[in-house]
Amino acid sequence: MLKFATSGLKEVELLDAMCGTGKTHNLFKFIAHNPQEHYLYITPMLSEVSTRPAEELAKFPECGVVFEEPTGEGYRTKGDHLIVR
């Protein structure tokens, strides 16, 4: 795992491992057990954004975590949807 941080900015962790090693499952397990934090889930496959978070978080129903996919609706861009709060 690589960790990136610049003075005054939040830490970013990059997780890279072989397929099938449990990266996604363990990521969402961590998110489920730390719901007070905010996370940005980035994946190269659009299908992973639309279905995987809901599937993984359903394994931890007690966590109350809600996954929000930006649509850009009501905002200038999808990026604005994430930033403007």
VOLOKE-702966 format. One record per residue: residue number from 1; x, y, z of N, C-alpha, C in turn. Coordinates in nm, 4 decimals. Layout:
<rec num="NUM" n_xx="X" n_yy="Y" n_zz="Z" ca_xx="X" ca_yy="Y" ca_zz="Z" c_xx="X" c_yy="Y" c_zz="Z"/>
...
END
This chain:
<rec num="1" n_xx="0.0851" n_yy="-0.1161" n_zz="0.0000" ca_xx="0.0000" ca_yy="0.0000" ca_zz="0.0000" c_xx="0.0900" c_yy="0.1228" c_zz="0.0000"/>
<rec num="2" n_xx="0.0585" n_yy="0.2184" n_zz="-0.0841" ca_xx="0.1318" ca_yy="0.3448" ca_zz="-0.0892" c_xx="0.0504" c_yy="0.4516" c_zz="-0.0183"/>
<rec num="3" n_xx="0.1161" n_yy="0.5354" n_zz="0.0582" ca_xx="0.0483" ca_yy="0.6452" ca_zz="0.1255" c_xx="0.1079" c_yy="0.7760" c_zz="0.0757"/>
<rec num="4" n_xx="0.0220" n_yy="0.8707" n_zz="0.0443" ca_xx="0.0637" ca_yy="1.0014" ca_zz="-0.0024" c_xx="0.0063" c_yy="1.1074" c_zz="0.0903"/>
<rec num="5" n_xx="0.0868" n_yy="1.2021" n_zz="0.1270" ca_xx="0.0373" ca_yy="1.3153" ca_zz="0.2063" c_xx="0.1270" c_yy="1.4351" c_zz="0.1796"/>
<rec num="6" n_xx="0.0663" n_yy="1.5502" n_zz="0.1704" ca_xx="0.1383" ca_yy="1.6755" ca_zz="0.1563" c_xx="0.0981" c_yy="1.7626" c_zz="0.2734"/>
<rec num="7" n_xx="0.1888" n_yy="1.8392" n_zz="0.3240" ca_xx="0.1618" ca_yy="1.9238" ca_zz="0.4400" c_xx="0.0285" c_yy="1.9964" c_zz="0.4259"/>
<rec num="8" n_xx="-0.0573" n_yy="1.9805" n_zz="0.5252" ca_xx="-0.1852" ca_yy="2.0496" ca_zz="0.5264" c_xx="-0.2958" c_yy="1.9782" c_zz="0.4500"/>
<rec num="9" n_xx="-0.2646" n_yy="1.8702" n_zz="0.3795" ca_xx="-0.3656" ca_yy="1.7979" ca_zz="0.3030" c_xx="-0.3947" c_yy="1.6639" c_zz="0.3687"/>
<rec num="10" n_xx="-0.5077" n_yy="1.6062" n_zz="0.3343" ca_xx="-0.5441" ca_yy="1.4747" ca_zz="0.3851" c_xx="-0.4561" c_yy="1.3681" c_zz="0.3219"/>
<rec num="11" n_xx="-0.4395" n_yy="1.2598" n_zz="0.3927" ca_xx="-0.3614" ca_yy="1.1472" ca_zz="0.3441" c_xx="-0.4417" c_yy="1.0682" c_zz="0.2420"/>
<rec num="12" n_xx="-0.3744" n_yy="1.0206" n_zz="0.1379" ca_xx="-0.4378" ca_yy="0.9380" ca_zz="0.0357" c_xx="-0.3660" c_yy="0.8037" c_zz="0.0344"/>
<rec num="13" n_xx="-0.4427" n_yy="0.6957" n_zz="0.0376" ca_xx="-0.3842" ca_yy="0.5623" ca_zz="0.0321" c_xx="-0.4204" c_yy="0.4970" c_zz="-0.1000"/>
<rec num="14" n_xx="-0.3217" n_yy="0.4376" n_zz="-0.1630" ca_xx="-0.3410" ca_yy="0.3661" ca_zz="-0.2883" c_xx="-0.3182" c_yy="0.2188" c_zz="-0.2605"/>
<rec num="15" n_xx="-0.4179" n_yy="0.1374" n_zz="-0.2906" ca_xx="-0.4107" ca_yy="-0.0057" ca_zz="-0.2658" c_xx="-0.4005" c_yy="-0.0778" c_zz="-0.3990"/>
<rec num="16" n_xx="-0.2954" n_yy="-0.1572" n_zz="-0.4151" ca_xx="-0.2735" ca_yy="-0.2289" ca_zz="-0.5401" c_xx="-0.2308" c_yy="-0.3715" c_zz="-0.5083"/>
<rec num="17" n_xx="-0.3028" n_yy="-0.4688" n_zz="-0.5628" ca_xx="-0.2705" ca_yy="-0.6096" ca_zz="-0.5409" c_xx="-0.3322" c_yy="-0.6910" c_zz="-0.6542"/>
<rec num="18" n_xx="-0.2976" n_yy="-0.8174" n_zz="-0.6589" ca_xx="-0.3480" ca_yy="-0.9075" ca_zz="-0.7632" c_xx="-0.4992" c_yy="-0.9248" c_zz="-0.7517"/>
<rec num="19" n_xx="-0.5618" n_yy="-0.9595" n_zz="-0.8631" ca_xx="-0.7058" ca_yy="-0.9870" ca_zz="-0.8663" c_xx="-0.7389" c_yy="-1.1016" c_zz="-0.7715"/>
<rec num="20" n_xx="-0.8529" n_yy="-1.0891" n_zz="-0.7046" ca_xx="-0.9007" ca_yy="-1.1969" ca_zz="-0.6197" c_xx="-0.8377" c_yy="-1.2039" c_zz="-0.4817"/>
<rec num="21" n_xx="-0.7611" n_yy="-1.1032" n_zz="-0.4425" ca_xx="-0.6956" ca_yy="-1.1072" ca_zz="-0.3119" c_xx="-0.7782" c_yy="-1.0421" c_zz="-0.2019"/>
<rec num="22" n_xx="-0.8960" n_yy="-0.9890" n_zz="-0.2344" ca_xx="-0.9856" ca_yy="-0.9325" ca_zz="-0.1339" c_xx="-0.9721" c_yy="-0.7824" c_zz="-0.1143"/>
<rec num="23" n_xx="-0.9130" n_yy="-0.7137" n_zz="-0.2105" ca_xx="-0.8957" ca_yy="-0.5681" ca_zz="-0.1985" c_xx="-1.0285" c_yy="-0.4968" c_zz="-0.1766"/>
<rec num="24" n_xx="-1.1243" n_yy="-0.5202" n_zz="-0.2648" ca_xx="-1.2524" ca_yy="-0.4495" ca_zz="-0.2589" c_xx="-1.3301" c_yy="-0.4884" c_zz="-0.1340"/>
<rec num="25" n_xx="-1.3365" n_yy="-0.6159" n_zz="-0.1036" ca_xx="-1.4088" ca_yy="-0.6605" ca_zz="0.0159" c_xx="-1.3505" c_yy="-0.5956" c_zz="0.1410"/>
<rec num="26" n_xx="-1.2193" n_yy="-0.5983" n_zz="0.1543" ca_xx="-1.1558" ca_yy="-0.5414" ca_zz="0.2732" c_xx="-1.1692" c_yy="-0.3894" c_zz="0.2785"/>
<rec num="27" n_xx="-1.1686" n_yy="-0.3253" n_zz="0.1629" ca_xx="-1.1906" ca_yy="-0.1812" ca_zz="0.1588" c_xx="-1.3281" c_yy="-0.1459" c_zz="0.2145"/>
<rec num="28" n_xx="-1.4324" n_yy="-0.2129" n_zz="0.1661" ca_xx="-1.5677" ca_yy="-0.1831" ca_zz="0.2120" c_xx="-1.5915" c_yy="-0.2303" c_zz="0.3554"/>
<rec num="29" n_xx="-1.5209" n_yy="-0.3327" n_zz="0.3988" ca_xx="-1.5267" ca_yy="-0.3725" ca_zz="0.5393" c_xx="-1.4703" c_yy="-0.2599" c_zz="0.6264"/>
<rec num="30" n_xx="-1.3587" n_yy="-0.2020" n_zz="0.5836" ca_xx="-1.2990" ca_yy="-0.0896" ca_zz="0.6554" c_xx="-1.3945" c_yy="0.0291" c_zz="0.6587"/>
<rec num="31" n_xx="-1.4546" n_yy="0.0617" n_zz="0.5440" ca_xx="-1.5502" ca_yy="0.1728" ca_zz="0.5358" c_xx="-1.6684" c_yy="0.1469" c_zz="0.6287"/>
<rec num="32" n_xx="-1.7195" n_yy="0.0254" n_zz="0.6296" ca_xx="-1.8345" ca_yy="-0.0086" ca_zz="0.7138" c_xx="-1.8035" c_yy="0.0094" c_zz="0.8618"/>
<rec num="33" n_xx="-1.6801" n_yy="-0.0164" n_zz="0.9002" ca_xx="-1.6421" ca_yy="-0.0046" ca_zz="1.0411" c_xx="-1.5916" c_yy="0.1349" c_zz="1.0773"/>
<rec num="34" n_xx="-1.5857" n_yy="0.2244" n_zz="0.9797" ca_xx="-1.5432" ca_yy="0.3629" ca_zz="1.0027" c_xx="-1.6370" c_yy="0.4585" c_zz="0.9288"/>
<rec num="35" n_xx="-1.7681" n_yy="0.4509" n_zz="0.9572" ca_xx="-1.8660" ca_yy="0.5294" ca_zz="0.8803" c_xx="-1.8597" c_yy="0.6799" c_zz="0.9059"/>
<rec num="36" n_xx="-1.7910" n_yy="0.7218" n_zz="1.0102" ca_xx="-1.7828" ca_yy="0.8647" ca_zz="1.0412" c_xx="-1.6899" c_yy="0.9397" c_zz="0.9455"/>
<rec num="37" n_xx="-1.6084" n_yy="0.8678" n_zz="0.8719" ca_xx="-1.5154" ca_yy="0.9284" ca_zz="0.7767" c_xx="-1.5802" c_yy="0.9433" c_zz="0.6395"/>
<rec num="38" n_xx="-1.5180" n_yy="1.0213" n_zz="0.5514" ca_xx="-1.5629" ca_yy="1.0354" ca_zz="0.4131" c_xx="-1.4614" c_yy="0.9675" c_zz="0.3227"/>
<rec num="39" n_xx="-1.5099" n_yy="0.9002" n_zz="0.2194" ca_xx="-1.4229" ca_yy="0.8239" ca_zz="0.1304" c_xx="-1.4530" c_yy="0.8582" c_zz="-0.0143"/>
<rec num="40" n_xx="-1.3517" n_yy="0.8485" n_zz="-0.0955" ca_xx="-1.3666" ca_yy="0.8655" ca_zz="-0.2402" c_xx="-1.3208" c_yy="0.7351" c_zz="-0.3032"/>
<rec num="41" n_xx="-1.4152" n_yy="0.6610" n_zz="-0.3602" ca_xx="-1.3878" ca_yy="0.5305" ca_zz="-0.4220" c_xx="-1.3689" c_yy="0.5531" c_zz="-0.5711"/>
<rec num="42" n_xx="-1.2494" n_yy="0.5241" n_zz="-0.6203" ca_xx="-1.2177" ca_yy="0.5458" ca_zz="-0.7615" c_xx="-1.1814" c_yy="0.4116" c_zz="-0.8233"/>
<rec num="43" n_xx="-1.2423" n_yy="0.3821" n_zz="-0.9366" ca_xx="-1.2149" ca_yy="0.2579" ca_zz="-1.0070" c_xx="-1.2205" c_yy="0.2836" c_zz="-1.1569"/>
<rec num="44" n_xx="-1.1405" n_yy="0.2114" n_zz="-1.2339" ca_xx="-1.1406" ca_yy="0.2355" ca_zz="-1.3788" c_xx="-1.2645" c_yy="0.1823" c_zz="-1.4515"/>
<rec num="45" n_xx="-1.3435" n_yy="0.0991" n_zz="-1.3838" ca_xx="-1.4595" ca_yy="0.0397" ca_zz="-1.4501" c_xx="-1.5887" c_yy="0.1021" c_zz="-1.3983"/>
<rec num="46" n_xx="-1.6679" n_yy="0.1614" n_zz="-1.4875" ca_xx="-1.7933" ca_yy="0.2252" ca_zz="-1.4494" c_xx="-1.8879" c_yy="0.1263" c_zz="-1.3807"/>
<rec num="47" n_xx="-1.8889" n_yy="0.0013" n_zz="-1.4251" ca_xx="-1.9768" ca_yy="-0.0983" ca_zz="-1.3639" c_xx="-1.9419" c_yy="-0.1215" c_zz="-1.2168"/>
<rec num="48" n_xx="-1.8166" n_yy="-0.1043" n_zz="-1.1799" ca_xx="-1.7757" ca_yy="-0.1198" ca_zz="-1.0407" c_xx="-1.8362" c_yy="-0.0110" c_zz="-0.9530"/>
<rec num="49" n_xx="-1.8587" n_yy="0.1058" n_zz="-1.0075" ca_xx="-1.9157" ca_yy="0.2166" ca_zz="-0.9312" c_xx="-2.0657" c_yy="0.1974" c_zz="-0.9138"/>
<rec num="50" n_xx="-2.1319" n_yy="0.1472" n_zz="-1.0158" ca_xx="-2.2778" ca_yy="0.1347" ca_zz="-1.0127" c_xx="-2.3280" c_yy="0.0191" c_zz="-0.9279"/>
<rec num="51" n_xx="-2.2508" n_yy="-0.0889" n_zz="-0.9166" ca_xx="-2.3034" ca_yy="-0.2078" ca_zz="-0.8487" c_xx="-2.2227" c_yy="-0.2539" c_zz="-0.7285"/>
<rec num="52" n_xx="-2.0931" n_yy="-0.2508" n_zz="-0.7351" ca_xx="-2.0093" ca_yy="-0.3127" ca_zz="-0.6316" c_xx="-2.0250" c_yy="-0.2531" c_zz="-0.4924"/>
<rec num="53" n_xx="-2.0260" n_yy="-0.1199" n_zz="-0.4773" ca_xx="-2.0409" ca_yy="-0.0664" ca_zz="-0.3416" c_xx="-2.1673" c_yy="-0.1152" c_zz="-0.2711"/>
<rec num="54" n_xx="-2.2791" n_yy="-0.1154" n_zz="-0.3408" ca_xx="-2.4044" ca_yy="-0.1611" ca_zz="-0.2799" c_xx="-2.3958" c_yy="-0.3088" c_zz="-0.2419"/>
<rec num="55" n_xx="-2.3357" n_yy="-0.3891" n_zz="-0.3287" ca_xx="-2.3207" ca_yy="-0.5325" ca_zz="-0.2998" c_xx="-2.2342" c_yy="-0.5549" c_zz="-0.1761"/>
<rec num="56" n_xx="-2.1225" n_yy="-0.4848" n_zz="-0.1696" ca_xx="-2.0302" ca_yy="-0.5031" ca_zz="-0.0573" c_xx="-2.0869" c_yy="-0.4476" c_zz="0.0728"/>
<rec num="57" n_xx="-2.1472" n_yy="-0.3286" n_zz="0.0678" ca_xx="-2.2010" ca_yy="-0.2693" ca_zz="0.1904" c_xx="-2.3220" c_yy="-0.3449" c_zz="0.2421"/>
<rec num="58" n_xx="-2.3917" n_yy="-0.4184" n_zz="0.1560" ca_xx="-2.5053" ca_yy="-0.5002" ca_zz="0.1996" c_xx="-2.4597" c_yy="-0.6108" c_zz="0.2953"/>
<rec num="59" n_xx="-2.3315" n_yy="-0.6451" n_zz="0.2918" ca_xx="-2.2765" ca_yy="-0.7463" ca_zz="0.3828" c_xx="-2.2594" c_yy="-0.6917" c_zz="0.5244"/>
<rec num="60" n_xx="-2.2705" n_yy="-0.5586" n_zz="0.5384" ca_xx="-2.2545" ca_yy="-0.4925" ca_zz="0.6674" c_xx="-2.3728" c_yy="-0.3982" c_zz="0.6926"/>
<rec num="61" n_xx="-2.4946" n_yy="-0.4535" n_zz="0.7010" ca_xx="-2.6145" ca_yy="-0.3681" ca_zz="0.7104" c_xx="-2.6182" c_yy="-0.2798" c_zz="0.8349"/>
<rec num="62" n_xx="-2.5491" n_yy="-0.3197" n_zz="0.9397" ca_xx="-2.5517" ca_yy="-0.2424" ca_zz="1.0636" c_xx="-2.4718" c_yy="-0.1129" c_zz="1.0546"/>
<rec num="63" n_xx="-2.3904" n_yy="-0.0977" n_zz="0.9503" ca_xx="-2.3000" ca_yy="0.0173" ca_zz="0.9436" c_xx="-2.3711" c_yy="0.1473" c_zz="0.9071"/>
<rec num="64" n_xx="-2.4786" n_yy="0.1406" n_zz="0.8312" ca_xx="-2.5518" ca_yy="0.2606" ca_zz="0.7938" c_xx="-2.4828" c_yy="0.3470" c_zz="0.6900"/>
<rec num="65" n_xx="-2.3815" n_yy="0.2944" n_zz="0.6235" ca_xx="-2.3080" ca_yy="0.3715" ca_zz="0.5225" c_xx="-2.3916" c_yy="0.3802" c_zz="0.3949"/>
<rec num="66" n_xx="-2.3992" n_yy="0.4995" n_zz="0.3388" ca_xx="-2.4710" ca_yy="0.5224" ca_zz="0.2137" c_xx="-2.3682" c_yy="0.5623" c_zz="0.1082"/>
<rec num="67" n_xx="-2.3700" n_yy="0.4935" n_zz="-0.0035" ca_xx="-2.2792" ca_yy="0.5245" ca_zz="-0.1132" c_xx="-2.3505" c_yy="0.6181" c_zz="-0.2095"/>
<rec num="68" n_xx="-2.2881" n_yy="0.7288" n_zz="-0.2406" ca_xx="-2.3482" ca_yy="0.8275" ca_zz="-0.3290" c_xx="-2.2657" c_yy="0.8391" c_zz="-0.4567"/>
<rec num="69" n_xx="-2.3300" n_yy="0.8147" n_zz="-0.5688" ca_xx="-2.2644" ca_yy="0.8279" ca_zz="-0.6994" c_xx="-2.2994" c_yy="0.9645" c_zz="-0.7574"/>
<rec num="70" n_xx="-2.1993" n_yy="1.0474" n_zz="-0.7890" ca_xx="-2.2299" ca_yy="1.1806" ca_zz="-0.8421" c_xx="-2.2960" c_yy="1.1730" c_zz="-0.9792"/>
<rec num="71" n_xx="-2.3966" n_yy="1.2545" n_zz="-0.9991" ca_xx="-2.4664" ca_yy="1.2576" ca_zz="-1.1277" c_xx="-2.4416" c_yy="1.3900" c_zz="-1.1997"/>
<rec num="72" n_xx="-2.4062" n_yy="1.4912" n_zz="-1.1231" ca_xx="-2.3907" ca_yy="1.6236" ca_zz="-1.1817" c_xx="-2.5222" c_yy="1.6982" c_zz="-1.1901"/>
<rec num="73" n_xx="-2.6327" n_yy="1.6293" n_zz="-1.1634" ca_xx="-2.7645" ca_yy="1.6926" ca_zz="-1.1701" c_xx="-2.7750" c_yy="1.8027" c_zz="-1.0654"/>
<rec num="74" n_xx="-2.8017" n_yy="1.9227" n_zz="-1.1106" ca_xx="-2.8097" ca_yy="2.0364" ca_zz="-1.0210" c_xx="-2.6744" c_yy="2.1029" c_zz="-0.9980"/>
<rec num="75" n_xx="-2.5721" n_yy="2.0485" n_zz="-1.0600" ca_xx="-2.4372" ca_yy="2.1034" ca_zz="-1.0486" c_xx="-2.3819" c_yy="2.1249" c_zz="-1.1889"/>
<rec num="76" n_xx="-2.2768" n_yy="2.2051" n_zz="-1.1972" ca_xx="-2.2155" ca_yy="2.2306" ca_zz="-1.3275" c_xx="-2.1465" c_yy="2.1033" c_zz="-1.3812"/>
<rec num="77" n_xx="-2.0801" n_yy="2.0279" n_zz="-1.2926" ca_xx="-2.0114" ca_yy="1.9049" ca_zz="-1.3321" c_xx="-2.0285" c_yy="1.7993" c_zz="-1.2236"/>
<rec num="78" n_xx="-1.9918" n_yy="1.6742" n_zz="-1.2525" ca_xx="-1.9935" ca_yy="1.5695" ca_zz="-1.1502" c_xx="-1.8925" c_yy="1.6013" c_zz="-1.0400"/>
<rec num="79" n_xx="-1.7807" n_yy="1.6616" n_zz="-1.0778" ca_xx="-1.6809" ca_yy="1.7010" ca_zz="-0.9791" c_xx="-1.7355" c_yy="1.8027" c_zz="-0.8810"/>
<rec num="80" n_xx="-1.8138" n_yy="1.8970" n_zz="-0.9307" ca_xx="-1.8785" ca_yy="1.9948" ca_zz="-0.8431" c_xx="-1.9736" c_yy="1.9267" c_zz="-0.7461"/>
<rec num="81" n_xx="-2.0402" n_yy="1.8223" n_zz="-0.7928" ca_xx="-2.1314" ca_yy="1.7464" ca_zz="-0.7070" c_xx="-2.0563" c_yy="1.6917" c_zz="-0.5854"/>
<rec num="82" n_xx="-1.9319" n_yy="1.6485" n_zz="-0.6063" ca_xx="-1.8525" ca_yy="1.5940" ca_zz="-0.4962" c_xx="-1.7971" c_yy="1.7035" c_zz="-0.4052"/>
<rec num="83" n_xx="-1.7588" n_yy="1.8151" n_zz="-0.4640" ca_xx="-1.6885" ca_yy="1.9200" ca_zz="-0.3909" c_xx="-1.7823" c_yy="2.0157" c_zz="-0.3201"/>
<rec num="84" n_xx="-1.8903" n_yy="2.0559" n_zz="-0.3872" ca_xx="-1.9816" ca_yy="2.1546" ca_zz="-0.3314" c_xx="-2.0730" c_yy="2.0867" c_zz="-0.2300"/>
<rec num="85" n_xx="-2.0546" n_yy="2.1163" n_zz="-0.1060" ca_xx="-2.1354" ca_yy="2.0560" ca_zz="0.0016" c_xx="-2.1723" c_yy="2.1615" c_zz="0.1006"/>
END
